[in-house]
Every structure is written in C-alpha cells, then in structure tokens.
C-alpha cells in the first residue's frame, strides 16, 4: 500500500485518558489544517456497513431514469435540497460545468422549524423507501464526528472547546451524494469531474469514494493525488473556518480529476459542516493577533457567505 499523502489521525486518541495522545491528536489536526488544509481520520466511529448501505441506495437513485430524478429538482431551492442535474454546477471562476449530478440532504427540520430558521425542507425519493432512513442515519453520525473535530480545532486555537462546535449545532450542514458518471463523448473541453475549488463551509468530512480522483494543490502550486488508508474519512478546512481564523487555518484548493478510463463511474459522499446562517464569521481576535494584527477577511454572516458562493457557482442566478 502507498504511504498516505496527508497526515493521519485516530479519533480514539481525542477521547483517551492519555493526555499526551490527546494533545498529539489536537496538534496534528491543527497543524494539518494550517499547513495543507487536509488530514485523514481513522477509527471515526461510522460503521462500514452503514457506509456500504448508503452507497448502494445512492447508486440505485442515480440509476433511475432522468425523468424520475428531475421530479426532485426544484429551481427555487438553488440546489440546497433534493436533486441537481448533470452539468448544472461549476466551480467558482471556472465556467465550464462540472461532470456530476448530486442530491443534497440537510437538517431534518419540520416545515415549521425550517421556515422559522430560513432553511429548506428535505426532499425524499418515493421510489426508494429506505433512502431517508439510511441517509439520515449517516447524516447524524457524520455531524457528531464533525462536532468533535471542531472541538479539537478550538482547542488547537487556544479557545474553549465549545467555541467552534456551538456555532455549528443545528447548522446549515449538507450531506451531498455525488454521482460522477462515465465521461460523455461530447464533453466541454475544459470540464472535469470537479474543477479546482475550495469548500465554502467550516470543515468537510469526505467518506472514502468508490474510485480515486481527488487531488489537492500544495503550497508550491503542485497537484498531488490524495492517498489515504482504506476506510478513512478525509477532512479539510473550508472558507468559513479560514475566515473565522483570519487565514490561520487554511482552506485548500482541490479537484476531482477525470479518470484515465473514461467509462469509470465514481460515487462520493461529502458532508459539509456549516455554521447556522445567522452566525457572524468575523475573524476571531486571537487569530487576528496570530496573523499580524490586521483583519484579512470580511465581516459576514454564514448565511450571506453561502448565498454569495451559490451565485458564484451557478446554482442561484
């Protein structure tokens, strides 16, 4: 097996009574997000059987006829819930479409709760009765894992453990189910499965995909394939965390490259951990001091930042 290309941490070390192991976990997580923006998480507590069930159900959905899938594509939701068709999204500042289709799942709010918070209500495909149960189970487990990692990030920054975790509780977090089908023959010459981009959210948890292709751009501008242990979760920092820390923790440019075998399908399931929409993302004073004393990022709420990005990637006009 190839050596991992990004740091690897074991979530059990965050909960151990061994102070040295716990501190090493916190330092490795924080240093990874400062240096390259990515790390791999093993023993994350998400059952392999659940992940396999989720991929099976996801595959069944994307195998449905196009007419069935587009029943769940609601233009006014801006792609925030339900289905988004192939080629509808592009990376910021890259206007050739990404070669993917996807489905978004958010917090399981009732219609009244969602309206109160300004969120959309989840949609569920009636063709697959098991879809909701499996995906909400996975959503909750990923959310629990992400909250723990935000605690570790807070401690790394010298903040109370709850500082970052609390702004994400019942946040606008999204589980995205992505299908990268075989590459069409008439594809736009500049299109790739996912063009170079940074994530908008706090942190992303990416379950191991069904095929390779993820690459990150290092600080020297070189593209590196991401190599990780089997069964891990890949974690990266998003722009919201970068904004909050005044760039002390960095979001890293990454992409999903087209495969050598154009007939190869790829499924993936990233979980985008968001703050609640009303949360201000103003750079934290201690991080401003660490980064030279000047605020380098804007004062903006999580909701406004998200809407800005949705326009930039073509999901909201």
C-alpha positions in Angstrom: 0.0 0.0 0.0 1.2 3.5 -0.8 2.2 5.8 2.0 -0.5 8.3 2.9 0.0 11.7 1.3 -1.7 13.7 4.1 -1.5 13.4 7.9 -3.5 10.6 9.5 -5.1 10.8 13.0 -7.1 8.3 15.1 -10.3 9.8 16.6 -9.9 7.4 19.6 -6.9 9.5 20.6 -9.1 12.5 21.1 -11.1 10.6 23.8 -8.3 8.8 25.5 -7.3 9.5 29.1 -3.7 9.6 27.9 -3.1 13.4 27.9 -0.1 13.0 25.6 -2.0 11.1 22.9 -4.9 13.6 23.1 -2.7 16.6 22.8 -0.8 15.0 19.9 -4.2 14.5 18.1 -5.1 18.1 18.6 -1.7 19.3 17.4 -1.7 17.1 14.3 -5.2 18.2 13.3 -4.4 21.8 13.7 -1.0 21.7 12.1 -2.5 19.8 9.1 -5.2 22.5 8.7 -2.6 25.2 8.9 0.0 23.6 6.6 -2.0 21.8 3.8 -5.7 22.1 4.8 -6.3 18.3 4.8 -6.0 15.2 7.0 -7.3 11.6 7.2 -9.3 10.3 10.1 -9.3 6.6 11.1 -11.5 4.9 13.7 -14.1 7.6 13.1 -16.9 5.5 14.5 -19.1 5.4 11.4 -19.9 1.8 10.7 -18.7 0.3 7.4 -22.0 -1.5 6.8 -23.9 1.8 7.0 -21.5 3.4 4.5 -22.0 0.4 2.2 -25.8 0.7 2.5 -25.6 4.4 1.7 -23.6 3.8 -1.4 -26.0 1.1 -2.5 -29.0 3.3 -2.0 -27.2 6.2 -3.6 -26.4 4.1 -6.7 -30.0 3.0 -7.0 -31.2 6.5 -7.0 -28.7 7.7 -9.7 -29.6 4.7 -11.8 -33.2 5.9 -12.0 -34.4 7.4 -15.4 -33.6 11.1 -15.8 -37.3 11.9 -15.8 -37.7 10.3 -12.3 -34.7 12.2 -10.9 -35.7 15.6 -12.2 -39.0 15.3 -10.3 -36.9 16.3 -7.3 -35.1 19.2 -8.8 -36.7 22.4 -7.5 -35.2 25.5 -9.1 -36.1 27.9 -6.3 -34.2 25.8 -3.8 -30.9 26.7 -5.5 -29.7 23.1 -5.3 -29.8 23.2 -1.5 -32.2 20.2 -1.2 -33.0 17.3 -3.4 -31.6 16.7 -6.9 -29.3 18.8 -9.1 -28.9 17.6 -12.6 -25.7 16.8 -14.5 -23.6 19.8 -15.5 -25.6 22.4 -13.5 -22.8 23.4 -11.1 -19.4 24.9 -11.9 -16.5 25.9 -9.7 -16.1 29.5 -8.7 -14.3 31.4 -11.5 -14.4 28.3 -13.8 -17.5 28.4 -16.0 -17.2 25.0 -17.7 -19.7 22.7 -16.0 -18.6 20.0 -13.6 -19.2 16.5 -14.8 -21.5 15.4 -12.0 -25.1 15.2 -10.6 -25.9 15.3 -6.9 -28.5 15.2 -4.2 -28.5 17.4 -1.0 -29.8 16.5 2.4 -29.9 19.0 5.3 -31.2 19.1 8.9 -34.4 17.1 9.5 -36.5 20.1 10.4 -40.2 20.1 10.1 -41.8 22.6 7.8 -42.5 25.0 10.7 -38.9 24.7 12.1 -37.4 25.1 8.6 -39.5 28.2 7.9 -38.5 29.7 11.2 -34.8 29.2 10.5 -34.9 30.1 6.9 -33.9 26.6 5.7 -35.4 24.4 3.0 -37.2 21.1 3.9 -35.6 17.8 2.8 -37.0 16.0 -0.2 -37.1 12.2 -0.4 -37.4 10.0 -3.5 -40.6 7.9 -3.2 -39.0 5.2 -5.5 -36.6 4.2 -2.7 -38.4 3.9 0.7 -35.1 3.1 2.5 -33.4 6.2 1.2 -34.5 8.5 4.1 -33.7 6.1 6.9 -30.2 5.2 5.7 -29.2 8.8 4.7 -30.4 10.4 7.9 -28.6 7.9 10.0 -25.4 8.7 8.1 -26.1 12.4 8.3 -26.4 12.3 12.1 -23.2 10.2 12.6 -21.2 12.5 10.4 -22.5 15.5 12.2 -21.5 14.0 15.6 -18.0 13.3 14.2 -17.6 16.8 12.7 -18.6 18.4 16.0 -15.8 16.6 17.8 -13.3 17.7 15.2 -14.4 21.3 15.7 -13.8 20.9 19.4 -10.2 19.8 18.5 -9.8 22.8 16.3 -11.0 25.2 19.0 -8.5 23.7 21.5 -5.7 24.0 19.0 -6.5 27.7 18.6 -6.4 28.2 22.4 -10.2 28.7 22.6 -12.8 26.9 24.7 -13.7 23.5 23.2 -17.2 24.7 22.6 -16.2 27.9 20.6 -16.5 26.4 17.1 -18.7 23.4 17.9 -21.5 25.6 19.3 -21.9 27.7 16.1 -22.4 24.5 14.1 -25.1 22.8 16.3 -28.2 22.5 14.1 -26.3 24.4 11.4 -27.0 24.5 7.7 -24.9 21.4 7.2 -25.3 19.4 4.0 -24.8 15.7 3.1 -24.1 15.7 -0.7 -24.4 12.5 -2.6 -22.5 12.8 -5.9 -22.6 10.7 -9.0 -19.7 11.2 -11.5 -20.9 9.1 -14.4 -18.7 7.9 -17.3 -17.3 10.9 -19.2 -19.6 11.9 -22.1 -18.0 11.9 -25.6 -19.2 15.5 -26.3 -17.9 17.0 -23.0 -16.8 20.6 -22.8 -13.0 20.6 -23.3 -12.4 22.4 -20.0 -14.8 20.3 -18.0 -13.6 17.9 -15.3 -15.5 16.0 -12.7 -15.0 18.7 -10.1 -12.9 21.7 -11.1 -10.4 23.3 -8.8 -12.2 24.9 -5.8 -12.2 25.5 -2.1 -15.1 24.4 0.1 -17.3 27.2 1.5 -18.2 25.6 4.9 -16.3 25.1 8.2 -15.0 21.6 7.6 -15.8 18.9 5.2 -15.9 15.1 6.0 -15.4 13.1 2.9 -16.2 9.4 3.1 -13.9 7.2 1.0 -15.2 7.4 -2.6 -15.8 4.4 -4.8 -12.9 5.4 -7.1 -9.8 7.6 -7.0 -9.5 11.1 -8.5 -9.2 13.5 -5.5 -6.2 15.8 -5.8 -5.0 18.8 -3.7 -2.8 21.7 -4.7 0.1 22.1 -2.3 1.6 25.4 -1.2 4.0 25.2 -4.2 1.2 25.0 -6.7 1.7 21.3 -7.5 -1.3 18.9 -7.8 -1.0 15.8 -5.6 -3.2 12.7 -5.6 -4.7 12.1 -2.1 -3.6 8.7 -0.8 -5.1 7.6 2.4 -5.6 4.4 4.5 -8.7 2.3 3.5 -11.9 3.2 5.2 -10.8 6.6 6.5 -12.6 9.9 6.3 -10.8 12.7 4.6 -11.2 16.1 6.4 -10.5 19.5 5.0 -11.0 23.1 6.2 -13.4 25.3 4.3 -13.5 29.1 3.6 -15.8 29.8 6.7 -13.1 28.4 9.0 -10.4 30.2 7.2 -12.5 33.5 7.5 -13.0 32.9 11.3 -9.3 32.2 11.9 -8.1 35.1 9.7 -6.3 32.6 7.5 -4.5 30.9 10.4 -6.3 27.7 9.3 -6.4 27.4 5.6 -8.9 26.1 3.0 -7.0 24.3 0.3 -7.7 24.1 -3.4 -8.7 20.7 -4.6 -10.4 18.9 -7.5 -11.6 15.6 -8.8 -9.7 14.8 -11.9 -11.1 12.9 -14.9 -10.1 9.2 -14.9 -7.8 7.5 -17.4 -10.7 5.2 -18.0 -13.5 7.4 -19.2 -16.1 4.7 -18.6 -15.4 4.5 -14.9 -18.2 5.8 -12.6 -17.3 7.4 -9.3 -19.6 7.9 -6.3 -18.8 10.1 -3.3 -20.5 11.4 -0.1 -19.0 14.6 1.3 -20.6 16.1 4.5 -20.3 19.9 4.6 -20.3 21.2 8.1 -21.8 24.7 8.2 -22.5 27.3 10.9 -26.0 28.4 11.5 -26.9 31.1 9.0 -27.2 33.9 11.5 -23.6 33.3 12.9 -21.1 36.1 12.2 -17.9 34.8 10.7 -15.8 37.8 11.8 -12.2 36.9 12.3 -11.6 35.9 15.9 -9.4 38.5 17.8 -6.8 35.9 18.9 -6.4 34.7 15.4 -6.0 38.2 14.1 -3.2 38.7 16.6 -1.6 35.5 15.4 -1.7 36.6 11.8 -0.1 40.0 12.1 -2.8 42.1 13.7 -4.9 43.1 10.7 -8.2 41.6 9.7 -7.6 39.9 6.4 -11.1 38.5 5.8 -14.5 40.1 5.7 -17.1 40.5 8.4 -20.1 38.5 7.1 -22.7 36.0 8.3 -22.6 32.4 7.4 -25.9 32.7 5.5 -24.7 35.7 3.4 -21.4 33.9 2.7 -23.2 30.8 1.5 -25.6 32.8 -0.8 -22.7 34.6 -2.3 -21.0 31.3 -3.1 -24.2 29.7 -4.5 -24.3 32.6 -7.0 -20.6 32.2 -7.9 -21.0 28.5 -8.7 -24.2 29.0 -10.8 -26.8 27.4 -8.5 -28.6 30.7 -7.8 -29.0 33.3 -10.5 
